[in-house]
Amino acid sequence: MTLPVVAIFVAKPGFEEKLEALFRSVVETTLREEGCISYQVNRDMGNPRRFVFTEEWRSQADLDRHLAAPHLQRLSEQVPECIESSDVLLLAKLAGGAV
């Protein structure tokens, strides 16, 4: 089974555009990583301060490599000043999605 991940970030007021740019900056590189099945950043239409990543990884080891990658390390250094809250959910895939 694969490893689905949902990560939710709420921007501090006034930091929405900076946070969006930071998040967009890692998407293409991440999609080329070994073990990345899908990686998408979204913005909540009802609350434009909320950003939601939907990801799927082949394994925990692939996700761990992703989190240690230089582009993610740079992102993790820049994001804290922009966010008011965050939540990361590692999920157990039950059915559906990519085969």
C-alpha positions as CSV (number, residue, x, y, z in Angstrom):
1,M,0.0,0.0,0.0
2,T,1.0,3.6,-0.6
3,L,1.2,6.4,1.9
4,P,-1.3,9.3,1.5
5,V,-0.5,12.5,3.3
6,V,-2.6,15.6,3.8
7,A,-0.8,18.8,5.2
8,I,-2.9,21.8,6.1
9,F,-1.3,25.3,6.7
10,V,-3.1,28.5,7.7
11,A,-1.2,31.6,6.7
12,K,-0.9,34.6,9.0
13,P,-2.9,37.5,7.7
14,G,-0.9,39.3,5.1
15,F,1.4,36.3,4.3
16,E,-0.9,34.5,2.0
17,E,0.8,35.4,-1.3
18,K,4.3,34.8,0.1
19,L,3.2,31.4,1.4
20,E,1.7,30.5,-1.9
21,A,4.9,31.4,-3.7
22,L,7.0,29.3,-1.3
23,F,4.7,26.3,-1.7
24,R,4.6,26.6,-5.5
25,S,8.4,26.7,-5.6
26,V,8.8,23.1,-4.4
27,V,6.1,21.3,-6.5
28,E,8.0,20.6,-9.7
29,T,11.1,19.3,-7.9
30,T,9.0,17.2,-5.6
31,L,7.1,15.6,-8.5
32,R,10.4,14.3,-9.9
33,E,11.4,12.7,-6.6
34,E,11.7,8.9,-6.4
35,G,8.6,7.5,-4.8
36,C,6.4,10.5,-5.4
37,I,3.1,9.3,-6.8
38,S,1.3,12.6,-6.5
39,Y,2.0,16.0,-4.9
40,Q,-0.5,18.9,-5.2
41,V,-0.8,22.2,-3.3
42,N,-4.3,23.6,-3.1
43,R,-5.9,26.8,-1.7
44,D,-9.2,26.6,0.2
45,M,-11.8,28.5,-1.8
46,G,-13.8,29.3,1.4
47,N,-10.7,30.4,3.3
48,P,-7.9,31.8,1.2
49,R,-5.5,31.7,4.1
50,R,-5.7,27.9,4.2
51,F,-3.4,25.8,2.0
52,V,-3.8,22.1,1.7
53,F,-1.2,19.7,0.3
54,T,-2.5,16.3,-1.0
55,E,0.3,13.9,-1.5
56,E,0.9,10.2,-2.1
57,W,4.2,8.4,-1.6
58,R,5.2,4.9,-2.4
59,S,6.6,4.3,1.1
60,Q,7.5,5.9,4.4
61,A,11.1,5.8,3.3
62,D,10.3,7.8,0.2
63,L,8.4,10.4,2.3
64,D,11.3,10.5,4.8
65,R,13.8,11.2,1.9
66,H,11.4,13.9,0.6
67,L,11.3,15.6,4.0
68,A,15.1,15.6,4.2
69,A,15.6,16.9,0.6
70,P,17.4,20.3,0.3
71,H,14.4,22.0,-1.3
72,L,12.1,20.9,1.6
73,Q,14.7,21.9,4.2
74,R,14.8,25.4,2.7
75,L,11.0,25.5,2.7
76,S,10.8,24.4,6.3
77,E,13.2,27.3,7.3
78,Q,11.0,29.9,5.6
79,V,7.5,28.7,6.3
80,P,7.3,29.2,10.1
81,E,7.3,33.0,9.9
82,C,4.3,32.9,7.5
83,I,2.0,30.5,9.3
84,E,-0.4,30.6,12.1
85,S,-1.0,26.8,12.3
86,S,-0.2,23.6,10.6
87,D,-1.4,20.0,10.7
88,V,0.1,17.0,8.9
89,L,-1.9,13.8,8.5
90,L,-0.3,10.5,7.6
91,L,-3.1,8.3,6.3
92,A,-3.8,4.6,5.9
93,K,-5.1,4.1,2.4
94,L,-8.2,1.9,2.4
95,A,-9.6,2.0,-1.2
96,G,-9.5,4.0,-4.4
97,G,-7.0,6.4,-5.9
98,A,-4.2,5.6,-8.3
99,V,-3.5,2.0,-8.9
